[in-house]
Amino acid sequence: MTVPLLDLTAQYRSIKPELDDALRTVIETQRFVLGPEVEGLESEIASYLGSAHAVGCASGTDALLLPLKALSAAPGSDVIVPSFTFFATAGAVWNAGFRPVFCDVDPDTFNVTAGTLEAAWTEATVAVVPVHLFGQMAPMGEILELARSRGAFVLEDAAQAIGARSADGVAGTVGDAGAFSFFPTKNLGGFGDGGIVTTNDAELAEKLVKLRVHGGRQMYHHEMVGTNSRLDALQAAILRVKLRHLDDWADARQANARLYAQLLGDLDMVRLPHVAEGSHHVYNQFTVRVPRRDDLREHLGARGIGSGVYYPVPLHLQECFHALGGKEGDIPATETLCQEVVSLPIYPELGEERVAEVADAVRAFYR
Ligand SMILES: *Cc1c(COP(=O)(O)O)cnc(C)c1O
């Protein structure tokens, strides 16, 4: 039995008639960009998450970029981001004209904390971007308290965490704005790129609506320099169908995670993901820490089992950020994680048999 890291065809097969209908409807209308499907998705996402506004855009990367472009802070100001995240978190900061300042994460939850953000704080810090990595919320209560006390804007990178929540609230709705991705591998994935920004701030929402269409409400009249970051109606139609299934899929991901914990819990070599108390983890990835990570992956691959490394290189050591002066040893927990993490299959349609197959293969390697 082969076990891919992710099987999008299994999800498509499970809801094919609904998706095909939704696509056909858009094709019949020939309304492909923004329009009623996108407005429908925006209001459904806003009400699903409990946020006052949701503004669709072209990708999760743009969902980070647009609120940063809306910030009225001096160009070159500092924005703190974790070094242990997908590149886009820092790339968006750079592309908005700010300087990414990298911080460490809690090695158990993989997330930033008020403590790791505070340790990286500079005089020029105007914003922070906590990432809810792998589907678990960062501790937003303490993060918000720190940011508020220092007057910094809080942009949540919730690209991997739609539907995650904790005692602090729902991922993407606690800070000043939240960025979500609809890339196909995310928990709510389209048939291509897409993203959405959430906010409770009406003024910010209005700016975002302008920034995604070259900075104006009225065609050919530009109040700001925006960009083309519109969401396609075909994507919105697909996402509206999938949103109805999202909670069931999260339940299935959690059931898979529980089974892994049961089957691997006694292995000292494998450090399972730590779920903070009261946290509703939606497991975009099931990421464990192991010794001899690359050998384990080879062993799994030889048995037809997919795995992934998110992420192999800390962002402070990326070539493109060389000029920022990051050196090996600067951000220790992140650097260790980049050597030790491996993500195992967790997709909703996986099923118990495949989870057991993966767990058996992991056990066999460490025996
Ligand atoms: C996927 C992802 C993004 C970017 O989303 P795209 O839709 O691929 O542009 C940003 N941040 C994190 C943490 C992600 O996982």
The ligand as a Tripos MOL2 file, in Angstrom:
@<TRIPOS>MOLECULE
LIG
   15    15     1     0     0
SMALL
NO_CHARGES

@<TRIPOS>ATOM
      1 C1          1.0440   28.7510    2.1920 C.3       1 LIG1
      2 C2          1.5460   29.7710    3.1270 C.ar      1 LIG1
      3 C3          1.6110   31.1310    2.7690 C.ar      1 LIG1
      4 C4          1.4020   31.6410    1.3790 C.3       1 LIG1
      5 O1          0.2430   31.2540    0.7760 O.3       1 LIG1
      6 P1          0.1750   31.1620   -0.8380 P.3       1 LIG1
      7 O2         -1.2880   31.0220   -1.0770 O.co2     1 LIG1
      8 O3          0.9580   29.9480   -1.2310 O.co2     1 LIG1
      9 O4          0.7230   32.4110   -1.4000 O.co2     1 LIG1
     10 C5          2.0080   32.0450    3.7350 C.ar      1 LIG1
     11 N1          2.3400   31.6560    4.9710 N.ar      1 LIG1
     12 C6          2.3050   30.3650    5.3410 C.ar      1 LIG1
     13 C7          2.6720   30.0080    6.7490 C.3       1 LIG1
     14 C8          1.9220   29.3750    4.4280 C.ar      1 LIG1
     15 O5          1.9090   28.0970    4.8110 O.3       1 LIG1
@<TRIPOS>BOND
     1     1     2 1
     2     2     3 ar
     3     2    14 ar
     4     3     4 1
     5     3    10 ar
     6     4     5 1
     7     5     6 1
     8     6     7 2
     9     6     8 1
    10     6     9 1
    11    10    11 ar
    12    11    12 ar
    13    12    13 1
    14    12    14 ar
    15    14    15 1
@<TRIPOS>SUBSTRUCTURE
     1 LIG1         1 GROUP 0 **** ****
